[in-house]
Amino acid sequence: MNAANARVGDAPGFRAGLLAIGGVLAVLIFAVPLALVFSRALALGWSVYVAKISDPFTLHAAGLTLLTALVVVPINIMFGVCAAWLITRHRFAGRGLLSALIELPVSVSPIVAGVAYLFLYGSQGVFGPFLAEQGWRIMFTAPAIFLASLFVTAPYVARELITVMQTHAQDDEEAALTLGATGLLTFLKVTLPNVRWALFYGALLCNARVMGEFGAVSVVSGKIRGKTETLPLHIEVLFNDYNATGAFAAASLLTLLAVVTLVLKSFAEWRLAAAARR
């Protein structure tokens, strides 16, 4: 490559410098904290680590975290699919407003979302007295955690699907409809296979955010030990109780879940890139 066609940053020394900076930052920001979590969790030996992980409160927090993901992710998948289909395949009044509302949870602080739900469904909230008369309680229960997590993670599946479906040609769908296929059959047999990896990718992002959410959940859950503590909340409680070993043991569980999600996310990204090249 001659000097006229050289791109900025093509010099070997420049590339090596960028790689060195990137490597050092990756080690300091990602590798060292992860290594610290596991080293502190195992500092007193494997038997102590197993005992801390087997603590009933830790197991309950892990179970509630997984239950929240099992409830929230499928609902957000359904919402994301419906929203993406409406926005990319139909023209209607309020289409821009729907797109803006989907992006709203990204802009709003999770704490604000939690407080909003508290003022809506709390005992002194807008709907709280009516719900109490019916014998229903939402705040400081597992359903409150589900609601807050749904709001915070609502955009992830929809955003991925909207991006892919906007760039994906509709020729196959139109051909299927011309041949007599119903709208539902066209979606299941044509549209969904074309966006399956984007759907999987969005679901992974949604799942990762659900399991790691702290702000909104901390407001609406009440942090009732053994009842409404998810893993992030439980870790904070253990640190506040000066139980550092237990906190790091619980954090290691959350870290392992994050690592598994990261591996699956990388696989989904690879498949998306491969599908884009075809």
Buried (B, 14 or more C-beta within 10 A) or exposed (E): EEEEEEEEEEEEEEEEEEEEEEEEEEEEEEEEEBEEBBEBBBEEEEEBBEBBBEBEBBBBBBEBBBBBBEBBBEBBBEBBBEBBBBBBBEEEEEEEEEBEEBEEBEEBEBEEBBBBBBBBBBEEBEEBEEBEEEEEBBBBBBBBBBBBBBBBBBBBBBBBBBBBBEEBEEEBBEEBBEEEBEEEEBBEEBBEEBBBBBBBBBBBBBBBBBBBBBBBBBBBBBBEEEBBBBBBBBBBBBBEEEBEBBBBBBBBBBBEBBEEBEEBBEBBEEBBEEBEEE
